[in-house]
Amino acid sequence: MKAVVWQDVGKIALEEVPDPGIRDPQDAIVRITSSAICGTDLHFVRGTMPGMRRGTILGHEAVGVVEEAGPGVRNFVAGDRVVIPSTIGCGRCVYCRAGYYAQCDVANPNGPGAGSSFYGGPEATGSFDGLQAEYARVPYAHTNLVAIPPGVTDEQALMVSDILPTAWFGARLAEVGLGDTVAVLGAGPVGQLAVLSARIQGAGRVFVVDGHADRLETARLQNAEIIDFNAEDPVETVKEFTGGAGPDRVIDAVGVDAESPAGGPAAEGVTGQDRREWERERAQAAPKTAQDGSRWRQGDAPGQALRWAVDMVAKAGTIGIVGVYPPQYTSFPLGAAMNRNLTVKAGNCNHRRYVPGLLSRIAKGGADPTTILTQQETLPSVIDAYEAFDRREPGWTKVALEVSG
Protein backbone atom coordinates (compact mmCIF):
# COMPACT_ATOMS: atom_id res chain seq x y z
CA MET A 1 0.00 0.00 0.00
CA LYS A 2 1.01 3.66 -0.35
CA ALA A 3 1.66 5.72 2.77
CA VAL A 4 3.27 9.01 3.82
CA VAL A 5 6.41 8.03 5.72
CA TRP A 6 8.64 10.10 8.03
CA GLN A 7 12.28 9.55 7.11
CA ASP A 8 14.07 12.33 8.99
CA VAL A 9 13.61 15.92 10.10
CA GLY A 10 12.81 17.78 6.89
CA LYS A 11 12.29 14.59 4.88
CA ILE A 12 9.05 12.73 4.18
CA ALA A 13 8.08 10.56 1.24
CA LEU A 14 5.19 8.68 -0.33
CA GLU A 15 6.31 5.04 -0.16
CA GLU A 16 5.10 1.52 -0.76
CA VAL A 17 4.88 -0.21 2.62
CA PRO A 18 3.46 -3.58 3.77
CA ASP A 19 -0.27 -3.77 4.40
CA PRO A 20 -1.11 -3.84 8.13
CA GLY A 21 -2.54 -6.98 9.70
CA ILE A 22 -4.42 -8.05 12.81
CA ARG A 23 -1.92 -8.43 15.68
CA ASP A 24 -4.30 -8.61 18.62
CA PRO A 25 -7.88 -9.90 18.96
CA GLN A 26 -9.01 -6.32 19.68
CA ASP A 27 -7.50 -4.90 16.47
CA ALA A 28 -9.34 -3.82 13.34
CA ILE A 29 -8.06 -3.01 9.86
CA VAL A 30 -9.65 0.07 8.29
CA ARG A 31 -9.51 1.00 4.62
CA ILE A 32 -8.88 4.74 4.77
CA THR A 33 -11.14 6.76 2.49
CA SER A 34 -9.97 10.19 3.60
CA SER A 35 -7.17 11.47 5.81
CA ALA A 36 -5.84 14.94 6.57
CA ILE A 37 -2.69 16.92 7.26
CA CYS A 38 -2.53 18.47 10.72
CA GLY A 39 -0.27 21.19 12.06
CA THR A 40 1.07 18.56 14.46
CA ASP A 41 2.39 16.60 11.47
CA LEU A 42 4.38 19.68 10.51
CA HIS A 43 5.99 19.70 13.96
CA PHE A 44 7.48 16.28 13.20
CA VAL A 45 8.81 17.44 9.84
CA ARG A 46 10.12 20.77 11.15
CA GLY A 47 11.73 19.18 14.20
CA THR A 48 9.68 21.00 16.84
CA MET A 49 8.39 17.67 18.15
CA PRO A 50 11.48 15.42 18.26
CA GLY A 51 11.76 11.69 18.92
CA MET A 52 10.27 10.33 15.70
CA ARG A 53 11.20 6.81 14.59
CA ARG A 54 12.42 6.54 11.01
CA GLY A 55 9.83 4.76 8.86
CA THR A 56 6.78 5.81 10.90
CA ILE A 57 3.65 6.40 8.81
CA LEU A 58 2.38 9.91 9.49
CA GLY A 59 -1.15 11.12 10.16
CA HIS A 60 -3.67 10.93 13.00
CA GLU A 61 -6.91 12.03 11.31
CA ALA A 62 -8.96 9.66 9.16
CA VAL A 63 -12.27 8.13 8.25
CA GLY A 64 -12.76 4.86 6.46
CA VAL A 65 -14.49 1.52 6.18
CA VAL A 66 -13.81 -1.49 8.39
CA GLU A 67 -12.05 -4.13 6.32
CA GLU A 68 -11.49 -6.74 9.03
CA ALA A 69 -12.15 -6.95 12.77
CA GLY A 70 -10.44 -9.22 15.29
CA PRO A 71 -12.46 -11.68 17.38
CA GLY A 72 -12.32 -9.34 20.38
CA VAL A 73 -14.17 -6.59 18.50
CA ARG A 74 -17.91 -7.16 19.01
CA ASN A 75 -19.36 -3.81 17.94
CA PHE A 76 -17.98 -3.44 14.38
CA VAL A 77 -17.99 -5.63 11.30
CA ALA A 78 -16.54 -5.35 7.82
CA GLY A 79 -18.27 -2.62 5.82
CA ASP A 80 -19.00 -0.22 8.71
CA ARG A 81 -18.23 3.46 8.05
CA VAL A 82 -16.10 4.78 10.91
CA VAL A 83 -14.11 7.74 12.16
CA ILE A 84 -10.84 7.12 13.98
CA PRO A 85 -10.27 9.40 17.01
CA SER A 86 -6.68 10.66 17.05
CA THR A 87 -5.61 9.65 20.54
CA ILE A 88 -5.62 5.99 21.56
CA GLY A 89 -7.28 4.53 24.66
CA CYS A 90 -7.93 0.98 25.84
CA GLY A 91 -11.46 1.73 27.03
CA ARG A 92 -11.16 -0.25 30.25
CA CYS A 93 -8.55 1.40 32.52
CA VAL A 94 -9.55 3.86 35.22
CA TYR A 95 -8.53 6.86 33.08
CA CYS A 96 -10.49 5.79 30.01
CA ARG A 97 -13.55 4.99 32.11
CA ALA A 98 -13.37 8.49 33.58
CA GLY A 99 -13.18 10.00 30.07
CA TYR A 100 -9.43 10.77 30.11
CA TYR A 101 -8.67 8.66 27.04
CA ALA A 102 -5.55 10.69 26.23
CA GLN A 103 -4.01 9.50 29.51
CA CYS A 104 -4.84 5.81 29.10
CA ASP A 105 -2.79 3.60 31.43
CA VAL A 106 -2.61 0.75 28.92
CA ALA A 107 -2.34 1.96 25.33
CA ASN A 108 1.16 3.47 25.46
CA PRO A 109 3.71 0.62 25.40
CA ASN A 110 6.19 2.89 27.20
CA GLY A 111 4.19 2.44 30.41
CA PRO A 112 1.46 4.16 32.44
CA GLY A 113 3.59 7.24 33.15
CA ALA A 114 4.38 7.87 29.48
CA GLY A 115 1.25 9.89 28.73
CA SER A 116 -0.73 10.19 25.50
CA SER A 117 -0.62 7.75 22.62
CA PHE A 118 -1.68 8.77 19.13
CA TYR A 119 -1.19 7.66 15.56
CA GLY A 120 1.88 8.73 13.60
CA GLY A 121 3.70 10.28 16.55
CA PRO A 122 7.13 10.04 18.20
CA GLU A 123 8.43 7.01 20.06
CA ALA A 124 7.30 8.50 23.38
CA THR A 125 3.70 8.12 22.17
CA GLY A 126 4.01 4.48 21.11
CA SER A 127 4.94 4.76 18.38
CA PHE A 128 1.92 3.74 16.29
CA ASP A 129 1.87 3.93 12.51
CA GLY A 130 -0.40 6.69 11.32
CA LEU A 131 -3.39 7.16 9.09
CA GLN A 132 -2.05 8.84 5.93
CA ALA A 133 -2.14 5.48 4.20
CA GLU A 134 -4.49 3.26 2.27
CA TYR A 135 -5.05 0.97 5.27
CA ALA A 136 -4.48 1.30 9.01
CA ARG A 137 -4.41 -0.98 12.02
CA VAL A 138 -6.57 0.34 14.85
CA PRO A 139 -5.77 -1.10 18.31
CA TYR A 140 -8.54 -1.49 20.88
CA ALA A 141 -10.95 -1.01 18.01
CA HIS A 142 -14.03 -1.45 20.20
CA THR A 143 -13.05 1.94 21.72
CA ASN A 144 -10.97 3.61 19.01
CA LEU A 145 -13.56 3.45 16.25
CA VAL A 146 -16.80 5.43 16.22
CA ALA A 147 -19.60 4.71 13.76
CA ILE A 148 -20.47 7.58 11.41
CA PRO A 149 -24.21 8.23 11.67
CA PRO A 150 -26.44 8.53 8.60
CA GLY A 151 -26.41 11.99 7.06
CA VAL A 152 -22.82 12.78 8.08
CA THR A 153 -20.39 13.01 5.16
CA ASP A 154 -16.82 11.73 5.15
CA GLU A 155 -15.60 15.34 5.05
CA GLN A 156 -17.63 16.26 8.13
CA ALA A 157 -16.57 13.13 10.01
CA LEU A 158 -12.93 13.76 9.15
CA MET A 159 -13.06 17.06 11.03
CA VAL A 160 -14.27 15.11 14.08
CA SER A 161 -11.27 12.79 14.04
CA ASP A 162 -9.10 15.47 15.67
CA ILE A 163 -9.52 19.18 15.10
CA LEU A 164 -13.14 19.76 16.12
CA PRO A 165 -12.81 17.76 19.37
CA THR A 166 -9.49 19.53 20.07
CA ALA A 167 -11.13 22.92 19.56
CA TRP A 168 -14.09 21.86 21.71
CA PHE A 169 -11.67 20.65 24.39
CA GLY A 170 -9.82 23.98 24.24
CA ALA A 171 -13.04 25.84 24.98
CA ARG A 172 -13.77 23.43 27.83
CA LEU A 173 -10.28 23.95 29.27
CA ALA A 174 -10.82 27.71 29.09
CA GLU A 175 -14.15 27.22 30.92
CA VAL A 176 -16.15 29.12 28.31
CA GLY A 177 -19.63 29.86 29.60
CA LEU A 178 -22.75 31.85 28.89
CA GLY A 179 -22.01 35.41 27.82
CA ASP A 180 -18.23 35.14 28.07
CA THR A 181 -15.89 37.20 25.96
CA VAL A 182 -13.33 34.84 24.42
CA ALA A 183 -10.07 35.46 22.56
CA VAL A 184 -8.72 32.71 20.30
CA LEU A 185 -5.01 32.94 19.50
CA GLY A 186 -4.38 31.40 16.09
CA ALA A 187 -6.75 31.17 13.11
CA GLY A 188 -5.52 27.85 11.78
CA PRO A 189 -7.95 24.92 11.60
CA VAL A 190 -8.19 24.36 15.36
CA GLY A 191 -8.52 28.09 15.99
CA GLN A 192 -11.32 28.38 13.45
CA LEU A 193 -13.23 25.53 15.09
CA ALA A 194 -12.49 27.00 18.53
CA VAL A 195 -14.59 29.99 17.40
CA LEU A 196 -17.45 27.61 16.57
CA SER A 197 -16.99 25.68 19.81
CA ALA A 198 -16.91 28.80 21.95
CA ARG A 199 -20.11 30.07 20.34
CA ILE A 200 -21.90 26.75 20.93
CA GLN A 201 -20.68 26.67 24.53
CA GLY A 202 -22.24 30.08 25.20
CA ALA A 203 -19.69 32.78 24.36
CA GLY A 204 -21.23 36.15 23.74
CA ARG A 205 -18.27 37.61 21.89
CA VAL A 206 -15.20 36.06 20.21
CA PHE A 207 -11.96 37.71 19.10
CA VAL A 208 -9.42 35.97 16.86
CA VAL A 209 -5.73 36.93 16.67
CA ASP A 210 -3.59 35.89 13.70
CA GLY A 211 -1.20 37.36 11.15
CA HIS A 212 -2.56 35.82 7.93
CA ALA A 213 -5.26 37.76 6.07
CA ASP A 214 -7.03 34.74 4.53
CA ARG A 215 -7.34 32.98 7.87
CA LEU A 216 -8.61 36.14 9.55
CA GLU A 217 -11.21 36.51 6.81
CA THR A 218 -12.41 32.95 7.40
CA ALA A 219 -12.79 33.78 11.10
CA ARG A 220 -14.65 36.98 10.28
CA LEU A 221 -17.15 34.97 8.26
CA GLN A 222 -17.95 33.21 11.54
CA ASN A 223 -18.70 36.66 13.02
CA ALA A 224 -15.48 36.69 15.03
CA GLU A 225 -13.85 40.07 15.66
CA ILE A 226 -10.46 39.83 13.97
CA ILE A 227 -7.10 41.26 15.04
CA ASP A 228 -4.03 41.20 12.77
CA PHE A 229 -0.96 41.13 15.01
CA ASN A 230 1.18 42.41 12.11
CA ALA A 231 -0.84 45.64 12.03
CA GLU A 232 -1.78 46.27 15.67
CA ASP A 233 -0.85 45.19 19.17
CA PRO A 234 -3.26 42.33 19.96
CA VAL A 235 -3.11 42.79 23.73
CA GLU A 236 -3.81 46.50 23.60
CA THR A 237 -6.48 46.12 20.91
CA VAL A 238 -8.51 43.45 22.66
CA LYS A 239 -8.30 45.39 25.92
CA GLU A 240 -9.48 48.53 24.16
CA PHE A 241 -12.52 46.70 22.84
CA THR A 242 -13.32 45.19 26.24
CA GLY A 243 -13.23 48.39 28.28
CA GLY A 244 -9.71 47.73 29.51
CA ALA A 245 -10.56 44.44 31.20
CA GLY A 246 -9.53 41.90 28.56
CA PRO A 247 -11.42 38.73 27.59
CA ASP A 248 -12.75 36.38 30.25
CA ARG A 249 -11.25 33.35 28.47
CA VAL A 250 -8.34 32.80 26.10
CA ILE A 251 -7.72 29.72 23.95
CA ASP A 252 -4.14 29.17 22.74
CA ALA A 253 -4.50 27.31 19.43
CA VAL A 254 -0.98 28.21 18.25
CA GLY A 255 1.67 26.34 20.20
CA VAL A 256 5.43 26.24 19.82
CA ASP A 257 5.51 27.38 16.17
CA ALA A 258 4.23 30.86 17.00
CA GLU A 259 5.44 33.68 14.76
CA SER A 260 6.68 37.08 15.91
CA PRO A 261 4.90 40.17 14.55
CA ALA A 262 6.36 41.37 11.25
CA GLY A 263 5.24 44.96 11.58
CA GLY A 264 3.08 47.45 13.46
CA PRO A 265 3.04 48.36 17.15
CA ALA A 266 3.48 44.76 18.33
CA ALA A 267 6.70 44.42 16.32
CA GLU A 268 7.97 47.75 17.66
CA GLY A 269 7.55 46.40 21.18
CA VAL A 270 9.78 43.37 20.59
CA THR A 271 13.10 43.84 22.37
CA GLY A 272 16.51 42.29 21.88
CA GLN A 273 15.94 40.37 25.10
CA ASP A 274 12.71 38.96 23.64
CA ARG A 275 14.53 37.72 20.56
CA ARG A 276 17.33 36.16 22.62
CA GLU A 277 14.75 34.38 24.76
CA TRP A 278 12.90 33.11 21.69
CA GLU A 279 16.16 31.80 20.25
CA ARG A 280 16.86 29.95 23.49
CA GLU A 281 13.34 28.49 23.42
CA ARG A 282 13.75 27.42 19.78
CA ALA A 283 16.98 25.60 20.55
CA GLN A 284 15.32 23.91 23.51
CA ALA A 285 12.18 22.90 21.63
CA ALA A 286 13.89 21.75 18.43
CA PRO A 287 17.49 20.64 18.90
CA LYS A 288 17.53 19.36 15.29
CA THR A 289 16.04 21.35 12.42
CA ALA A 290 16.04 21.15 8.63
CA GLN A 291 14.80 24.48 7.37
CA ASP A 292 15.27 24.75 3.60
CA GLY A 293 14.57 28.30 2.53
CA SER A 294 10.91 28.91 3.26
CA ARG A 295 10.24 25.17 3.61
CA TRP A 296 9.90 23.52 7.04
CA ARG A 297 10.42 26.86 8.75
CA GLN A 298 9.71 26.85 12.45
CA GLY A 299 7.99 29.71 14.16
CA ASP A 300 10.53 32.24 15.40
CA ALA A 301 8.75 33.11 18.66
CA PRO A 302 7.86 29.89 20.55
CA GLY A 303 6.51 31.59 23.67
CA GLN A 304 4.69 34.49 22.00
CA ALA A 305 1.17 33.06 22.19
CA LEU A 306 1.60 32.10 25.86
CA ARG A 307 2.79 35.59 26.76
CA TRP A 308 0.00 37.29 24.87
CA ALA A 309 -2.54 34.97 26.51
CA VAL A 310 -1.32 35.82 30.02
CA ASP A 311 -1.08 39.56 29.28
CA MET A 312 -4.42 39.70 27.50
CA VAL A 313 -6.86 37.73 29.65
CA ALA A 314 -8.86 39.50 32.34
CA LYS A 315 -7.77 39.22 35.96
CA ALA A 316 -8.96 35.91 37.45
CA GLY A 317 -9.61 34.72 33.90
CA THR A 318 -8.92 31.33 32.38
CA ILE A 319 -6.54 30.14 29.64
CA GLY A 320 -7.00 26.87 27.76
CA ILE A 321 -3.93 25.61 25.88
CA VAL A 322 -4.37 23.12 23.02
CA GLY A 323 -1.56 24.40 20.80
CA VAL A 324 1.26 21.84 20.79
CA TYR A 325 4.28 22.32 23.06
CA PRO A 326 6.84 19.48 23.23
CA PRO A 327 7.77 17.95 26.60
CA GLN A 328 11.17 19.65 26.63
CA TYR A 329 9.61 23.14 26.37
CA THR A 330 9.87 24.74 29.83
CA SER A 331 9.16 28.46 29.40
CA PHE A 332 5.99 29.97 30.82
CA PRO A 333 5.27 33.40 32.38
CA LEU A 334 4.27 31.85 35.69
CA GLY A 335 4.87 34.91 37.85
CA ALA A 336 2.54 37.10 35.79
CA ALA A 337 -0.12 34.38 35.75
CA MET A 338 0.07 33.92 39.51
CA ASN A 339 -0.05 37.62 40.30
CA ARG A 340 -3.18 38.02 38.18
CA ASN A 341 -4.95 34.98 39.73
CA LEU A 342 -5.21 33.20 36.39
CA THR A 343 -6.34 29.63 35.87
CA VAL A 344 -4.30 27.82 33.22
CA LYS A 345 -5.28 24.43 31.81
CA ALA A 346 -3.55 22.48 29.06
CA GLY A 347 -3.52 19.04 27.56
CA ASN A 348 -4.02 16.59 24.74
CA CYS A 349 -7.65 16.19 23.79
CA ASN A 350 -9.55 13.15 25.05
CA HIS A 351 -10.98 12.69 21.57
CA ARG A 352 -13.04 9.57 22.20
CA ARG A 353 -14.93 11.42 24.92
CA TYR A 354 -16.25 14.05 22.51
CA VAL A 355 -16.43 12.36 19.10
CA PRO A 356 -19.85 10.64 19.48
CA GLY A 357 -21.60 13.77 20.74
CA LEU A 358 -20.07 15.98 18.05
CA LEU A 359 -21.07 13.53 15.31
CA SER A 360 -24.64 13.57 16.67
CA ARG A 361 -24.64 17.38 16.68
CA ILE A 362 -23.51 17.43 13.04
CA ALA A 363 -26.10 14.81 12.06
CA LYS A 364 -28.83 17.01 13.55
CA GLY A 365 -27.60 20.08 11.66
CA GLY A 366 -26.24 21.81 14.74
CA ALA A 367 -22.73 22.34 13.32
CA ASP A 368 -20.82 22.00 10.07
CA PRO A 369 -17.03 21.91 10.55
CA THR A 370 -16.30 21.60 6.82
CA THR A 371 -16.51 25.37 6.37
CA ILE A 372 -12.75 25.47 7.11
CA LEU A 373 -11.83 22.70 4.65
CA THR A 374 -10.03 24.68 1.96
CA GLN A 375 -8.03 22.09 0.02
CA GLN A 376 -8.52 18.47 -0.96
CA GLU A 377 -5.62 16.58 -2.49
CA THR A 378 -5.19 13.09 -3.93
CA LEU A 379 -2.45 11.02 -2.36
CA PRO A 380 0.12 11.28 -5.22
CA SER A 381 0.43 15.04 -4.61
CA VAL A 382 0.62 14.74 -0.83
CA ILE A 383 4.22 16.02 -0.52
CA ASP A 384 3.30 19.15 -2.50
CA ALA A 385 0.28 19.53 -0.22
CA TYR A 386 2.50 19.27 2.86
CA GLU A 387 4.79 21.98 1.52
CA ALA A 388 1.95 24.37 0.67
CA PHE A 389 0.37 23.82 4.09
CA ASP A 390 3.78 24.32 5.73
CA ARG A 391 4.19 27.68 3.97
CA ARG A 392 0.73 28.73 5.17
CA GLU A 393 -0.16 29.68 1.60
CA PRO A 394 -3.49 31.51 1.19
CA GLY A 395 -6.35 29.03 0.94
CA TRP A 396 -4.45 26.21 2.68
CA THR A 397 -6.07 26.32 6.10
CA LYS A 398 -7.03 22.63 6.23
CA VAL A 399 -5.99 19.91 3.79
CA ALA A 400 -7.83 16.60 3.27
CA LEU A 401 -6.17 13.73 1.46
CA GLU A 402 -8.26 11.42 -0.70
CA VAL A 403 -6.52 8.13 -0.04
CA SER A 404 -8.69 5.45 -1.65
CA GLY A 405 -12.11 4.92 -3.18
HUWO-V528596 format. One record per residue. N is the residue number from 1. RES is the residue in one small letter. PSI is psi in whole degrees, 0 to 359 (NA if undefined). Layout:
<<N RES PSI> <N RES PSI>>
This chain:
<<1 m 161> <2 k 143> <3 a 155> <4 v 119> <5 v 134> <6 w 125> <7 q 323> <8 d 169> <9 v 125> <10 g 6> <11 k 114> <12 i 161> <13 a 154> <14 l 116> <15 e 159> <16 e 124> <17 v 161> <18 p 145> <19 d 143> <20 p 158> <21 g 167> <22 i 124> <23 r 336> <24 d 148> <25 p 338> <26 q 8> <27 d 159> <28 a 151> <29 i 127> <30 v 130> <31 r 115> <32 i 125> <33 t 334> <34 s 134> <35 s 186> <36 a 158> <37 i 131> <38 c 155> <39 g 330> <40 t 323> <41 d 323> <42 l 329> <43 h 319> <44 f 323> <45 v 320> <46 r 337> <47 g 3> <48 t 0> <49 m 87> <50 p 176> <51 g 13> <52 m 146> <53 r 129> <54 r 134> <55 g 358> <56 t 133> <57 i 131> <58 l 168> <59 g 136> <60 h 22> <61 e 124> <62 a 155> <63 v 159> <64 g 198> <65 v 131> <66 v 125> <67 e 322> <68 e 142> <69 a 138> <70 g 165> <71 p 343> <72 g 1> <73 v 108> <74 r 352> <75 n 3> <76 f 147> <77 v 165> <78 a 135> <79 g 347> <80 d 134> <81 r 130> <82 v 156> <83 v 145> <84 i 108> <85 p 144> <86 s 317> <87 t 155> <88 i 128> <89 g 154> <90 c 335> <91 g 351> <92 r 343> <93 c 171> <94 v 327> <95 y 313> <96 c 317> <97 r 339> <98 a 1> <99 g 1> <100 y 64> <101 y 329> <102 a 350> <103 q 32> <104 c 137> <105 d 349> <106 v 321> <107 a 320> <108 n 117> <109 p 350> <110 n 358> <111 g 165> <112 p 329> <113 g 1> <114 a 340> <115 g 206> <116 s 144> <117 s 139> <118 f 166> <119 y 141> <120 g 25> <121 g 186> <122 p 171> <123 e 330> <124 a 341> <125 t 0> <126 g 289> <127 s 149> <128 f 134> <129 d 146> <130 g 196> <131 l 6> <132 q 69> <133 a 171> <134 e 332> <135 y 154> <136 a 145> <137 r 128> <138 v 112> <139 p 156> <140 y 52> <141 a 335> <142 h 334> <143 t 320> <144 n 16> <145 l 144> <146 v 129> <147 a 138> <148 i 120> <149 p 157> <150 p 142> <151 g 353> <152 v 124> <153 t 165> <154 d 319> <155 e 319> <156 q 315> <157 a 326> <158 l 322> <159 m 341> <160 v 353> <161 s 323> <162 d 300> <163 i 323> <164 l 313> <165 p 322> <166 t 317> <167 a 317> <168 w 316> <169 f 320> <170 g 319> <171 a 325> <172 r 317> <173 l 319> <174 a 355> <175 e 41> <176 v 132> <177 g 182> <178 l 123> <179 g 358> <180 d 148> <181 t 127> <182 v 139> <183 a 129> <184 v 121> <185 l 115> <186 g 123> <187 a 30> <188 g 192> <189 p 317> <190 v 320> <191 g 318> <192 q 316> <193 l 341> <194 a 328> <195 v 311> <196 l 314> <197 s 317> <198 a 320> <199 r 312> <200 i 325> <201 q 4> <202 g 359> <203 a 140> <204 g 337> <205 r 137> <206 v 127> <207 f 149> <208 v 131> <209 v 126> <210 d 173> <211 g 11> <212 h 122> <213 a 319> <214 d 323> <215 r 322> <216 l 322> <217 e 321> <218 t 319> <219 a 321> <220 r 325> <221 l 345> <222 q 12> <223 n 22> <224 a 150> <225 e 118> <226 i 145> <227 i 121> <228 d 111> <229 f 351> <230 n 353> <231 a 339> <232 e 161> <233 d 116> <234 p 326> <235 v 310> <236 e 322> <237 t 312> <238 v 329> <239 k 322> <240 e 319> <241 f 359> <242 t 28> <243 g 25> <244 g 350> <245 a 324> <246 g 168> <247 p 153> <248 d 325> <249 r 145> <250 v 136> <251 i 119> <252 d 105> <253 a 26> <254 v 292> <255 g 200> <256 v 344> <257 d 31> <258 a 148> <259 e 143> <260 s 155> <261 p 138> <262 a 345> <263 g 180> <264 g 185> <265 p 324> <266 a 320> <267 a 323> <268 e 334> <269 g 354> <270 v 126> <271 t 168> <272 g 324> <273 q 320> <274 d 313> <275 r 324> <276 r 321> <277 e 318> <278 w 321> <279 e 320> <280 r 317> <281 e 321> <282 r 317> <283 a 326> <284 q 316> <285 a 326> <286 a 82> <287 p 338> <288 k 128> <289 t 168> <290 a 43> <291 q 133> <292 d 91> <293 g 235> <294 s 358> <295 r 139> <296 w 37> <297 r 125> <298 q 159> <299 g 146> <300 d 3> <301 a 72> <302 p 325> <303 g 7> <304 q 314> <305 a 320> <306 l 317> <307 r 316> <308 w 320> <309 a 313> <310 v 320> <311 d 332> <312 m 318> <313 v 150> <314 a 155> <315 k 140> <316 a 18> <317 g 184> <318 t 138> <319 i 130> <320 g 124> <321 i 114> <322 v 354> <323 g 146> <324 v 128> <325 y 128> <326 p 160> <327 p 329> <328 q 358> <329 y 124> <330 t 4> <331 s 130> <332 f 137> <333 p 69> <334 l 319> <335 g 315> <336 a 320> <337 a 318> <338 m 316> <339 n 345> <340 r 10> <341 n 43> <342 l 150> <343 t 126> <344 v 125> <345 k 143> <346 a 159> <347 g 171> <348 n 139> <349 c 138> <350 n 73> <351 h 312> <352 r 337> <353 r 327> <354 y 339> <355 v 311> <356 p 316> <357 g 323> <358 l 322> <359 l 319> <360 s 321> <361 r 317> <362 i 317> <363 a 328> <364 k 0> <365 g 14> <366 g 353> <367 a 150> <368 d 98> <369 p 353> <370 t 357> <371 t 340> <372 i 356> <373 l 105> <374 t 340> <375 q 143> <376 q 127> <377 e 143> <378 t 157> <379 l 322> <380 p 335> <381 s 20> <382 v 324> <383 i 318> <384 d 320> <385 a 318> <386 y 314> <387 e 320> <388 a 320> <389 f 320> <390 d 320> <391 r 358> <392 r 41> <393 e 148> <394 p 134> <395 g 3> <396 w 55> <397 t 315> <398 k 133> <399 v 120> <400 a 145> <401 l 120> <402 e 109> <403 v 315> <404 s 174> <405 g NA>>
